[in-house]
Amino acid sequence: MVHTRTVHMIPRRRLTLEFTMWIFTRVSGAMLLLLGILGMVGALYLGARTQMDLPTLMRWTFFPNANHVVASAIPNVNQGWSNVLWRTVEVLIIVFGVTHGLNGLRVVLDDYVGHESVRRVLHYCLLVLWVAVMGVALAVVFTA
């Protein structure tokens, strides 16, 4: 009796949207935590230690925009926050946060919507929503 061995080829992994977004979700979650810590330390360093309450500190942390803290008792608010570093932090928080959240909504839609055509329409709606939210948010960042 002759035994023949069958060789099974391992399929090559392709870089799919699902895998890419799975990785992005993990990376963006970690980046949001790091950016939040950076914003909190920056807010405390720039004068929030004794001159503002916790809700104002949180708003200042996650949206480091000088217009959010104009009513606070901190002098020279614009001088501390109006630079390239905090604008970059603000843009990264918006990009990671909006994309992370809408990707989560996409996963929920994939789980609960059965019809492929309805799912595709909802995916396009999510894309339009992402573009609209990013456009408005970035306009606020760069015009404030």
Sine and cosine of phi, psi and omega as CSV:
sin_phi,cos_phi,sin_psi,cos_psi,sin_omega,cos_omega
0.00,0.00,0.79,-0.61,-0.04,-1.00
-0.98,-0.22,0.80,-0.60,0.05,-1.00
-0.99,-0.13,0.79,-0.62,0.10,-1.00
-0.96,-0.27,0.64,-0.77,0.02,-1.00
-0.99,-0.12,0.71,-0.70,0.09,-1.00
-0.99,-0.16,0.72,-0.69,0.00,-1.00
-0.98,-0.21,0.85,-0.53,0.05,-1.00
-0.99,-0.15,0.84,-0.55,0.02,-1.00
-0.98,0.19,0.71,-0.70,0.07,-1.00
-0.99,0.17,0.83,-0.56,-0.02,-1.00
-0.92,0.39,0.59,-0.81,0.04,-1.00
-0.95,0.31,0.67,-0.75,0.06,-1.00
-0.98,0.20,0.74,-0.68,0.07,-1.00
-0.98,-0.21,0.44,-0.90,0.05,-1.00
-0.99,0.12,0.99,-0.12,-0.06,-1.00
-0.99,-0.10,0.22,-0.97,0.05,-1.00
-0.88,0.47,-0.66,0.75,-0.02,-1.00
-0.87,0.49,-0.74,0.68,-0.02,-1.00
-0.92,0.39,-0.67,0.75,0.01,-1.00
-0.88,0.47,-0.71,0.71,0.00,-1.00
-0.95,0.32,-0.48,0.88,0.08,-1.00
-0.90,0.44,-0.71,0.70,0.05,-1.00
-0.90,0.43,-0.70,0.72,-0.02,-1.00
-0.87,0.49,-0.63,0.77,-0.01,-1.00
-0.88,0.48,-0.67,0.75,0.02,-1.00
-0.93,0.38,-0.70,0.71,-0.02,-1.00
-0.92,0.39,-0.68,0.73,-0.03,-1.00
-0.93,0.37,-0.57,0.82,0.07,-1.00
-0.89,0.46,-0.69,0.72,0.04,-1.00
-0.91,0.41,-0.65,0.76,0.01,-1.00
-0.92,0.40,-0.60,0.80,0.05,-1.00
-0.89,0.45,-0.64,0.77,0.06,-1.00
-0.90,0.44,-0.72,0.70,0.00,-1.00
-0.91,0.42,-0.66,0.76,0.03,-1.00
-0.92,0.38,-0.57,0.82,0.08,-1.00
-0.90,0.44,-0.68,0.73,0.04,-1.00
-0.90,0.44,-0.69,0.72,0.04,-1.00
-0.87,0.49,-0.69,0.72,0.02,-1.00
-0.90,0.43,-0.64,0.76,0.02,-1.00
-0.91,0.42,-0.72,0.69,0.02,-1.00
-0.90,0.44,-0.66,0.75,0.03,-1.00
-0.90,0.44,-0.66,0.75,0.02,-1.00
-0.91,0.42,-0.68,0.73,0.01,-1.00
-0.92,0.40,-0.61,0.80,0.02,-1.00
-0.92,0.38,-0.61,0.80,-0.06,-1.00
-0.99,0.11,0.13,0.99,0.16,-0.99
0.85,-0.53,0.16,0.99,-0.05,-1.00
-1.00,0.08,-0.02,1.00,-0.09,-1.00
-0.87,0.50,-0.72,0.69,-0.11,-0.99
-0.87,-0.49,-0.10,0.99,-0.18,-0.98
-0.92,-0.39,0.17,0.99,0.02,-1.00
-0.48,-0.87,0.41,-0.91,-0.01,-1.00
-1.00,0.07,0.12,-0.99,-0.09,-1.00
-0.89,0.46,-0.70,0.71,0.02,-1.00
-0.87,0.49,-0.63,0.78,0.03,-1.00
-0.92,0.39,-0.62,0.79,0.05,-1.00
-0.89,0.46,-0.66,0.75,0.03,-1.00
-0.91,0.42,-0.67,0.75,0.03,-1.00
-0.90,0.44,-0.63,0.78,0.01,-1.00
-0.94,0.35,-0.57,0.82,-0.02,-1.00
-0.92,0.39,-0.76,0.64,-0.13,-0.99
-1.00,-0.02,-0.24,0.97,0.09,-1.00
-0.71,-0.71,0.97,0.25,-0.08,-1.00
-0.94,0.33,0.97,0.26,-0.06,-1.00
-0.86,-0.51,0.77,-0.64,-0.06,-1.00
-0.87,0.50,-0.50,0.87,-0.01,-1.00
-0.94,0.35,-0.32,0.95,0.01,-1.00
-0.97,0.23,-0.36,0.93,-0.09,-1.00
-0.83,-0.55,0.39,0.92,0.00,-1.00
-0.90,0.44,-0.57,0.82,-0.04,-1.00
-0.97,0.22,-0.07,1.00,-0.01,-1.00
-0.98,0.21,0.18,-0.98,-0.04,-1.00
-1.00,0.04,0.23,0.97,-0.04,-1.00
-1.00,0.08,0.84,-0.55,0.02,-1.00
-0.97,0.25,0.44,-0.90,0.07,-1.00
0.82,0.57,0.76,0.65,0.00,-1.00
-0.89,0.45,-0.68,0.73,-0.04,-1.00
-0.89,0.45,-0.54,0.84,-0.03,-1.00
-0.91,0.42,-0.61,0.79,-0.04,-1.00
-0.98,0.21,-0.59,0.81,-0.14,-0.99
-0.98,-0.19,-0.26,0.97,-0.07,-1.00
-1.00,-0.01,0.92,0.39,0.09,-1.00
-0.63,-0.78,0.09,-1.00,-0.11,-0.99
-0.91,0.40,-0.59,0.81,-0.02,-1.00
-0.86,0.51,-0.76,0.65,-0.07,-1.00
-0.96,0.27,-0.50,0.87,0.12,-0.99
-0.91,0.42,-0.64,0.77,0.03,-1.00
-0.91,0.41,-0.69,0.73,0.05,-1.00
-0.87,0.50,-0.69,0.73,0.01,-1.00
-0.87,0.48,-0.72,0.70,0.01,-1.00
-0.90,0.43,-0.67,0.74,0.00,-1.00
-0.91,0.42,-0.64,0.77,0.05,-1.00
-0.88,0.47,-0.68,0.73,0.00,-1.00
-0.91,0.41,-0.74,0.67,-0.04,-1.00
-0.89,0.46,-0.76,0.65,-0.02,-1.00
-0.92,0.40,-0.68,0.73,-0.05,-1.00
-0.91,0.41,-0.76,0.66,-0.03,-1.00
-0.92,0.40,-0.71,0.71,-0.01,-1.00
-0.92,0.39,-0.65,0.76,0.04,-1.00
-0.88,0.48,-0.73,0.68,-0.02,-1.00
-0.92,0.40,-0.70,0.71,0.00,-1.00
-0.95,0.31,-0.47,0.88,0.12,-0.99
-0.92,0.39,-0.63,0.78,0.09,-1.00
-0.88,0.48,-0.64,0.77,0.06,-1.00
-0.91,0.42,-0.60,0.80,0.05,-1.00
-0.89,0.45,-0.66,0.76,0.02,-1.00
-0.91,0.42,-0.67,0.75,0.04,-1.00
-0.89,0.45,-0.67,0.74,0.04,-1.00
-0.89,0.46,-0.65,0.76,0.03,-1.00
-0.89,0.47,-0.57,0.82,-0.02,-1.00
-0.96,0.28,-0.58,0.82,-0.17,-0.99
-0.95,-0.32,-0.21,0.98,0.03,-1.00
-0.99,-0.14,0.85,-0.53,-0.10,-0.99
-1.00,0.07,-0.61,0.79,-0.08,-1.00
-0.99,0.17,0.76,-0.65,-0.04,-1.00
-0.89,0.45,-0.63,0.78,-0.03,-1.00
-0.93,0.37,-0.63,0.78,0.04,-1.00
-0.92,0.39,-0.65,0.76,0.03,-1.00
-0.88,0.48,-0.68,0.74,0.00,-1.00
-0.90,0.43,-0.67,0.74,0.04,-1.00
-0.89,0.46,-0.68,0.73,0.02,-1.00
-0.91,0.40,-0.56,0.83,0.07,-1.00
-0.90,0.43,-0.66,0.75,0.06,-1.00
-0.91,0.41,-0.60,0.80,0.07,-1.00
-0.89,0.46,-0.65,0.76,0.06,-1.00
-0.90,0.44,-0.62,0.78,0.04,-1.00
-0.90,0.44,-0.69,0.73,0.04,-1.00
-0.90,0.44,-0.66,0.75,0.04,-1.00
-0.89,0.46,-0.65,0.76,0.02,-1.00
-0.89,0.46,-0.72,0.70,0.00,-1.00
-0.89,0.45,-0.67,0.74,-0.02,-1.00
-0.91,0.41,-0.73,0.68,-0.02,-1.00
-0.90,0.43,-0.68,0.73,0.01,-1.00
-0.90,0.43,-0.65,0.76,0.01,-1.00
-0.88,0.47,-0.73,0.69,0.00,-1.00
-0.91,0.40,-0.71,0.70,-0.04,-1.00
-0.90,0.44,-0.69,0.72,0.00,-1.00
-0.94,0.34,-0.53,0.85,0.09,-1.00
-0.91,0.42,-0.63,0.77,0.05,-1.00
-0.90,0.43,-0.66,0.75,-0.02,-1.00
-0.89,0.45,-0.73,0.69,-0.14,-0.99
-1.00,0.04,-0.17,0.99,0.05,-1.00
-0.96,-0.29,-0.11,0.99,-0.02,-1.00
-0.99,0.14,0.00,0.00,0.00,0.00
